[in-house]
Amino acid sequence: MFRSVINLFFPKVCYACQNLLNDNEYAICMDCRHDLPVTNFHFDGSDAVEKVLYGRAKIEHGTALFRFEKKGKVQQLIHNLKYRSYEKIGSFLGDWLGGELKTVEDYQNIDVVIPVPLHKKKLKKRGYNQVAKFGQQIATALNAEYKDDVLIKVTNTKSQTIKSRFARWNKSNELFAINNTQSIKNKHILLVDDLITTGATLEACISVLNQAENIKISIATMAIA
């Protein structure tokens, strides 16, 4: 009864369609959950993520939870996560993907999960890194360490969403730096981000991480465009 009263004044809505959630639903309603365009890359052994980075960055394995479609529910989820402070979306998606990855042999030897970082000015303005909760939940599922103090963004950039493919690639050079390389020496790293489009940001991160000795890098994102 108390929950019903709370929901009357502060209703829980689906972060994808904005409809009211039932008592047994969390963050995303069951209808949206079934409608979301999952990739199953990690189950199918797809090399779609590797192909985005082919010839530019070497990775062990790569996956994305969803396919990104303009004006689709995945775009709505990521927008709400990044710009409307709905951090629960990151936790929900991290639980979802982490629960799947822990059953896949390719990801069972991950040592460290590292998020693509935000510049300190953008982090201060937004208040959080949109992939932090996502990465933390995956790390928990994989029994891996979560480290957000190794990869650092040193150049502040405007949102990449309105830039052309070439502009995003060109502007991603020399954006990142690495700190405390000894902490990831000889580790298998899972680099996590919200969306992979051209792969330029991930390529830049991988280039910097490779300054550490004897590492392997895999990738997991919320979505792939």
BAVO-92004 format. One record per residue: x, y, z of N, C-alpha, C in turn; residue in one letter. Coordinates in steps of 0.05 Angstrom, whole numbers, padded with zeros to 5 digits. Last residue first. Layout:
% BAVO-92004
R    n_xx    n_yy    n_zz   ca_xx   ca_yy   ca_zz    c_xx    c_yy    c_zz  residu
R       X       Y       Z       X       Y       Z       X       Y       Z       A
...
% end
This chain:
% BAVO-92004
R    n_xx    n_yy    n_zz   ca_xx   ca_yy   ca_zz    c_xx    c_yy    c_zz  residu
R   00529   00022  -00675   00514   00036  -00697   00520   00022  -00723       A
R   00520  -00015  -00617   00536  -00010  -00641   00519   00002  -00662       I
R   00518  -00008  -00545   00506  -00010  -00571   00527  -00006  -00593       A
R   00548  -00015  -00499   00519  -00017  -00497   00507  -00022  -00524       M
R   00607  -00055  -00509   00593  -00030  -00509   00563  -00036  -00506       T
R   00670  -00082  -00497   00642  -00086  -00493   00628  -00059  -00492       A
R   00731  -00111  -00518   00713  -00088  -00517   00684  -00097  -00512       I
R   00798  -00128  -00495   00773  -00135  -00508   00754  -00111  -00504       S
R   00867  -00134  -00497   00844  -00116  -00495   00821  -00128  -00509       I
R   00925  -00151  -00459   00905  -00158  -00479   00881  -00141  -00475       K
R   00993  -00132  -00447   00965  -00132  -00441   00949  -00142  -00464       I
R   01051  -00121  -00440   01039  -00147  -00442   01009  -00148  -00434       N
R   01053  -00058  -00408   01068  -00081  -00417   01050  -00106  -00417       E
R   01022   00001  -00436   01027  -00017  -00414   01039  -00044  -00425       A
R   01010   00024  -00483   01036   00032  -00471   01043   00014  -00447       Q
R   00959   00010  -00496   00981  -00008  -00505   01009   00001  -00497       N
R   00928   00053  -00481   00930   00030  -00463   00954   00011  -00470       L
R   00932   00084  -00528   00944   00093  -00503   00948   00070  -00484       V
R   00904   00052  -00565   00931   00061  -00571   00946   00070  -00546       S
R   00854   00049  -00540   00870   00025  -00543   00899   00032  -00548       I
R   00836   00102  -00546   00840   00091  -00519   00858   00066  -00520       C
R   00832   00105  -00602   00850   00123  -00588   00856   00113  -00560       A
R   00793   00066  -00611   00819   00063  -00623   00840   00080  -00608       E
R   00749   00089  -00586   00760   00064  -00575   00789   00060  -00586       L
R   00742   00133  -00620   00747   00137  -00592   00760   00112  -00580       T
R   00732   00108  -00670   00755   00126  -00667   00762   00130  -00637       A
R   00689   00077  -00685   00710   00064  -00669   00733   00082  -00663       G
R   00645   00098  -00708   00669   00095  -00725   00691   00079  -00711       T
R   00613   00074  -00660   00604   00082  -00687   00628   00078  -00706       T
R   00591   00048  -00601   00613   00047  -00620   00601   00053  -00648       I
R   00572   00072  -00537   00565   00068  -00565   00590   00066  -00583       L
R   00592   00069  -00484   00563   00067  -00489   00557   00060  -00518       D
R   00645   00023  -00465   00635   00049  -00473   00605   00046  -00479       D
R   00702  -00011  -00437   00673  -00008  -00440   00666   00021  -00448       V
R   00751  -00060  -00443   00746  -00031  -00446   00716  -00027  -00452       L
R   00780  -00106  -00405   00755  -00102  -00419   00749  -00072  -00419       L
R   00845  -00134  -00407   00828  -00111  -00401   00802  -00112  -00417       I
R   00886  -00176  -00376   00867  -00176  -00398   00846  -00155  -00391       H
R   00954  -00157  -00356   00925  -00161  -00352   00909  -00163  -00378       K
R   01007  -00142  -00354   01001  -00171  -00357   00971  -00177  -00353       N
R   00993  -00083  -00319   01013  -00100  -00332   01005  -00129  -00331       K
R   00962  -00048  -00293   00948  -00065  -00313   00968  -00083  -00328       I
R   00994  -00022  -00258   00970  -00034  -00246   00955  -00051  -00267       S
R   01034   00003  -00287   01040  -00022  -00273   01016  -00037  -00263       Q
R   01013   00051  -00305   01013   00028  -00324   01019   00002  -00309       T
R   00992   00102  -00284   00997   00078  -00268   00996   00052  -00286       N
R   00954   00128  -00338   00966   00132  -00311   00970   00105  -00298       N
R   00951   00157  -00403   00950   00133  -00385   00965   00139  -00359       I
R   00907   00198  -00441   00933   00192  -00429   00929   00169  -00410       A
R   00873   00223  -00501   00875   00207  -00476   00904   00204  -00467       F
R   00874   00248  -00549   00854   00257  -00529   00858   00245  -00502       L
R   00903   00237  -00595   00916   00251  -00573   00896   00262  -00553       E
R   00848   00235  -00639   00877   00231  -00635   00886   00248  -00611       N
R   00797   00247  -00650   00801   00228  -00628   00831   00224  -00622       S
R   00788   00277  -00695   00789   00291  -00670   00796   00273  -00646       K
R   00783   00239  -00736   00806   00258  -00736   00810   00271  -00709       N
R   00734   00214  -00725   00759   00198  -00726   00783   00217  -00722       W
R   00698   00255  -00728   00701   00241  -00703   00727   00226  -00702       R
R   00706   00270  -00782   00712   00289  -00761   00716   00275  -00734       A
R   00686   00225  -00809   00715   00232  -00811   00723   00251  -00789       F
R   00631   00227  -00794   00648   00204  -00788   00677   00211  -00789       R
R   00614   00292  -00766   00615   00272  -00788   00633   00249  -00779       S
R   00578   00306  -00705   00601   00308  -00723   00600   00287  -00744       K
R   00539   00302  -00669   00532   00317  -00693   00556   00319  -00712       I
R   00561   00272  -00626   00538   00262  -00640   00531   00276  -00666       T
R   00602   00287  -00595   00610   00276  -00621   00585   00269  -00638       Q
R   00606   00346  -00557   00592   00321  -00563   00598   00313  -00591       S
R   00672   00374  -00552   00643   00376  -00554   00632   00349  -00560       K
R   00726   00357  -00507   00714   00360  -00534   00684   00362  -00532       T
R   00786   00365  -00473   00757   00367  -00472   00746   00372  -00500       N
R   00838   00320  -00463   00828   00342  -00480   00797   00342  -00479       T
R   00848   00278  -00431   00864   00302  -00426   00854   00326  -00443       V
R   00822   00225  -00396   00817   00242  -00419   00830   00270  -00414       K
R   00856   00167  -00376   00849   00195  -00370   00844   00210  -00396       I
R   00859   00104  -00347   00855   00119  -00372   00844   00146  -00366       L
R   00861   00095  -00291   00883   00088  -00309   00882   00104  -00335       V
R   00818   00099  -00258   00840   00118  -00254   00864   00112  -00272       D
R   00779   00062  -00256   00773   00086  -00272   00795   00108  -00268       D
R   00772  -00006  -00255   00791   00016  -00251   00785   00039  -00269       K
R   00749  -00063  -00225   00740  -00040  -00240   00760  -00017  -00234       Y
R   00767  -00131  -00232   00772  -00106  -00218   00762  -00083  -00237       E
R   00719  -00185  -00236   00742  -00170  -00245   00744  -00144  -00230       A
R   00675  -00220  -00238   00694  -00221  -00216   00721  -00208  -00223       N
R   00638  -00209  -00275   00661  -00224  -00284   00682  -00229  -00262       L
R   00601  -00179  -00245   00592  -00205  -00257   00616  -00222  -00265       A
R   00633  -00134  -00234   00623  -00151  -00212   00615  -00179  -00223       T
R   00640  -00114  -00285   00663  -00123  -00269   00655  -00141  -00247       A
R   00588  -00100  -00297   00601  -00120  -00313   00625  -00132  -00298       I
R   00581  -00059  -00260   00564  -00083  -00259   00576  -00106  -00275       Q
R   00619  -00022  -00278   00620  -00033  -00251   00604  -00059  -00248       Q
R   00601  -00008  -00329   00627  -00022  -00326   00629  -00035  -00298       G
R   00552   00018  -00315   00553  -00004  -00335   00578  -00021  -00331       F
R   00570   00059  -00283   00554   00038  -00272   00553   00014  -00290       K
R   00601   00088  -00324   00612   00078  -00299   00596   00055  -00287       A
R   00583   00112  -00369   00589   00083  -00371   00600   00072  -00345       V
R   00574   00165  -00356   00551   00149  -00363   00557   00119  -00366       Q
R   00602   00193  -00300   00609   00182  -00326   00587   00162  -00333       N
R   00572   00251  -00269   00578   00222  -00270   00587   00215  -00298       Y
R   00564   00305  -00273   00562   00293  -00247   00569   00264  -00246       G
R   00567   00341  -00314   00546   00320  -00316   00542   00307  -00289       R
R   00608   00376  -00296   00583   00387  -00306   00561   00366  -00305       K
R   00649   00340  -00284   00639   00358  -00263   00612   00369  -00271       K
R   00657   00317  -00334   00649   00300  -00311   00637   00317  -00289       L
R   00675   00359  -00363   00649   00348  -00370   00639   00330  -00347       K
R   00723   00367  -00336   00704   00389  -00337   00676   00378  -00344       K
R   00751   00319  -00342   00743   00327  -00315   00722   00350  -00315       K
R   00726   00278  -00395   00744   00299  -00386   00733   00310  -00360       H
R   00711   00209  -00383   00703   00236  -00391   00724   00255  -00382       L
R   00738   00146  -00408   00734   00167  -00389   00722   00192  -00401       P
R   00714   00081  -00417   00724   00105  -00432   00718   00129  -00415       V
R   00731   00039  -00361   00712   00055  -00377   00726   00075  -00394       P
R   00756  -00026  -00353   00763   00003  -00354   00743   00018  -00371       I
R   00764  -00083  -00315   00745  -00068  -00332   00752  -00039  -00330       V
R   00811  -00137  -00313   00804  -00109  -00306   00784  -00098  -00326       V
R   00811  -00190  -00329   00823  -00182  -00303   00813  -00155  -00294       D
R   00775  -00242  -00360   00779  -00213  -00358   00790  -00206  -00330       I
R   00763  -00294  -00370   00790  -00288  -00360   00796  -00259  -00360       N
R   00713  -00297  -00393   00716  -00307  -00365   00744  -00302  -00353       Q
R   00704  -00286  -00445   00704  -00264  -00426   00709  -00272  -00397       Y
R   00703  -00334  -00473   00721  -00313  -00483   00724  -00290  -00462       D
R   00661  -00364  -00450   00689  -00370  -00443   00708  -00347  -00451       E
R   00604  -00337  -00422   00619  -00340  -00447   00649  -00343  -00441       V
R   00579  -00324  -00377   00574  -00351  -00386   00589  -00357  -00411       T
R   00590  -00271  -00368   00602  -00290  -00350   00597  -00319  -00357       K
R   00558  -00245  -00406   00587  -00249  -00412   00600  -00270  -00393       L
R   00507  -00243  -00382   00512  -00259  -00406   00541  -00265  -00410       E
R   00515  -00209  -00339   00503  -00235  -00335   00507  -00254  -00358       G
R   00533  -00164  -00366   00551  -00178  -00349   00541  -00206  -00343       G
R   00486  -00147  -00392   00508  -00156  -00408   00528  -00172  -00391       L
R   00453  -00136  -00345   00444  -00152  -00368   00468  -00164  -00383       W
R   00483  -00102  -00313   00474  -00128  -00303   00467  -00147  -00325       D
R   00488  -00060  -00350   00512  -00074  -00341   00505  -00101  -00329       G
R   00435  -00044  -00354   00448  -00055  -00378   00474  -00070  -00370       L
R   00428  -00025  -00301   00410  -00046  -00313   00424  -00060  -00336       F
R   00466   00015  -00296   00467  -00009  -00279   00451  -00032  -00291       S
R   00448   00051  -00335   00475   00039  -00337   00477   00014  -00320       G
R   00398   00064  -00314   00400   00051  -00340   00427   00037  -00343       I
R   00409   00092  -00269   00399   00065  -00266   00400   00049  -00292       K
R   00420   00144  -00283   00442   00125  -00281   00434   00096  -00278       E
R   00393   00189  -00312   00381   00163  -00306   00404   00142  -00305       Y
R   00405   00242  -00327   00414   00232  -00301   00401   00205  -00293       S
R   00397   00257  -00378   00374   00261  -00359   00380   00248  -00332       R
R   00440   00247  -00411   00431   00275  -00408   00409   00279  -00389       Y
R   00454   00192  -00412   00474   00212  -00414   00465   00240  -00405       K
R   00405   00163  -00406   00428   00158  -00389   00447   00181  -00388       L
R   00374   00184  -00447   00365   00187  -00419   00388   00182  -00400       N
R   00405   00166  -00491   00400   00195  -00486   00392   00200  -00457       H
R   00401   00111  -00485   00427   00124  -00482   00424   00154  -00478       I
R   00345   00105  -00493   00358   00096  -00469   00384   00110  -00464       L
R   00338   00125  -00545   00324   00138  -00523   00337   00130  -00496       Q
R   00368   00088  -00574   00376   00116  -00574   00363   00131  -00551       Q
R   00336   00044  -00565   00363   00044  -00555   00374   00072  -00554       V
R   00289   00056  -00592   00288   00055  -00563   00316   00055  -00551       K
R   00304   00102  -00646   00295   00077  -00634   00297   00078  -00604       G
R   00325   00144  -00673   00298   00147  -00663   00286   00122  -00652       K
R   00370   00100  -00704   00361   00127  -00700   00332   00128  -00694       K
R   00393   00044  -00669   00377   00053  -00691   00367   00082  -00685       E
R   00443  -00001  -00651   00433   00027  -00648   00418   00034  -00673       F
R   00438  -00064  -00622   00442  -00049  -00647   00429  -00022  -00643       R
R   00466  -00081  -00558   00445  -00074  -00576   00455  -00064  -00603       F
R   00515  -00098  -00535   00490  -00110  -00526   00468  -00106  -00547       L
R   00573  -00119  -00568   00555  -00097  -00561   00529  -00110  -00554       A
R   00642  -00141  -00565   00614  -00146  -00566   00599  -00120  -00560       T
R   00704  -00174  -00580   00688  -00149  -00579   00658  -00156  -00580       G
R   00771  -00196  -00565   00743  -00201  -00570   00727  -00175  -00568       H
R   00822  -00173  -00572   00818  -00202  -00570   00790  -00209  -00577       E
R   00845  -00124  -00620   00830  -00132  -00596   00826  -00162  -00596       I
R   00883  -00075  -00649   00881  -00103  -00645   00865  -00108  -00619       K
R   00866  -00024  -00695   00871  -00031  -00667   00866  -00061  -00663       A
R   00865  -00021  -00750   00871   00003  -00735   00878  -00004  -00706       R
R   00850  -00067  -00776   00873  -00052  -00787   00880  -00028  -00771       G
R   00784  -00061  -00752   00803  -00076  -00768   00825  -00059  -00780       Y
R   00744  -00041  -00722   00771  -00032  -00715   00792  -00046  -00732       L
R   00700  -00065  -00744   00700  -00035  -00742   00728  -00025  -00738       V
R   00712  -00119  -00736   00713  -00108  -00764   00713  -00077  -00763       K
R   00703  -00126  -00682   00730  -00128  -00692   00733  -00115  -00720       E
R   00647  -00123  -00683   00662  -00102  -00670   00691  -00102  -00679       V
R   00635  -00171  -00713   00626  -00144  -00722   00641  -00121  -00709       A
R   00644  -00224  -00707   00668  -00207  -00707   00660  -00178  -00716       D
R   00606  -00269  -00666   00608  -00249  -00687   00633  -00232  -00684       S
R   00593  -00311  -00633   00620  -00309  -00642   00624  -00289  -00664       G
R   00543  -00312  -00610   00545  -00322  -00638   00574  -00323  -00648       D
R   00549  -00289  -00560   00539  -00317  -00562   00545  -00329  -00590       F
R   00566  -00239  -00573   00583  -00255  -00555   00574  -00284  -00555       H
R   00523  -00219  -00604   00550  -00222  -00615   00567  -00242  -00599       F
R   00470  -00207  -00594   00479  -00235  -00588   00507  -00240  -00600       N
R   00442  -00159  -00601   00459  -00169  -00622   00467  -00199  -00619       T
R   00374  -00136  -00592   00399  -00148  -00581   00415  -00160  -00604       V
R   00334  -00088  -00596   00349  -00103  -00617   00375  -00114  -00607       P
R   00277  -00094  -00554   00304  -00082  -00558   00320  -00100  -00577       L
R   00230  -00120  -00543   00232  -00106  -00569   00260  -00096  -00575       D
R   00234  -00139  -00492   00231  -00159  -00514   00235  -00146  -00541       H
R   00236  -00091  -00465   00258  -00110  -00463   00257  -00130  -00485       R
R   00186  -00070  -00476   00210  -00058  -00488   00234  -00077  -00487       C
R   00154  -00105  -00446   00150  -00102  -00474   00174  -00090  -00488       D
R   00174  -00098  -00394   00178  -00124  -00407   00174  -00121  -00437       M
R   00207  -00035  -00383   00184  -00052  -00382   00189  -00078  -00399       C
R   00263  -00018  -00345   00252  -00021  -00372   00229  -00041  -00370       I
R   00264  -00008  -00287   00279   00008  -00306   00267   00006  -00334       A
R   00230  -00066  -00272   00250  -00047  -00262   00264  -00034  -00286       Y
R   00169  -00097  -00251   00187  -00088  -00272   00206  -00067  -00260       E
R   00129  -00111  -00216   00150  -00131  -00220   00170  -00122  -00241       N
R   00092  -00069  -00219   00107  -00073  -00194   00131  -00092  -00197       D
R   00101  -00037  -00283   00087  -00054  -00264   00104  -00058  -00240       N
R   00112   00030  -00304   00122   00004  -00299   00104  -00011  -00279       L
R   00083   00072  -00353   00085   00064  -00325   00095   00035  -00323       L
R   00124   00092  -00409   00100   00082  -00398   00105   00073  -00369       N
R   00172   00107  -00433   00160   00126  -00414   00133   00117  -00404       Q
R   00204   00075  -00463   00179   00083  -00475   00163   00103  -00458       C
R   00253   00071  -00433   00253   00069  -00462   00228   00081  -00475       A
R   00246   00072  -00380   00265   00091  -00390   00266   00090  -00421       Y
R   00181   00069  -00352   00201   00055  -00369   00219   00076  -00381       C
R   00171   00099  -00288   00165   00096  -00316   00188   00081  -00330       V
R   00139   00105  -00228   00162   00093  -00241   00154   00088  -00270       K
R   00113   00166  -00199   00109   00141  -00214   00135   00131  -00227       P
R   00103   00194  -00147   00129   00191  -00161   00128   00166  -00177       F
R   00050   00190  -00132   00062   00217  -00133   00089   00217  -00148       F
R   00040   00136  -00136   00020   00155  -00145   00032   00182  -00149       L
R   00083   00111  -00113   00081   00110  -00142   00060   00129  -00153       N
R   00069   00119  -00059   00093   00131  -00070   00091   00133  -00100       I
R   00023   00086  -00057   00021   00115  -00052   00044   00130  -00063       V
R   00047   00037  -00067   00026   00047  -00085   00022   00077  -00082       S
R   00079   00030  -00023   00092   00033  -00049   00072   00044  -00069       R
R   00039   00024   00016   00057   00047   00017   00070   00052  -00010       F
R   00017  -00024   00000   00000   00000   00000   00017   00025   00000       M
% end
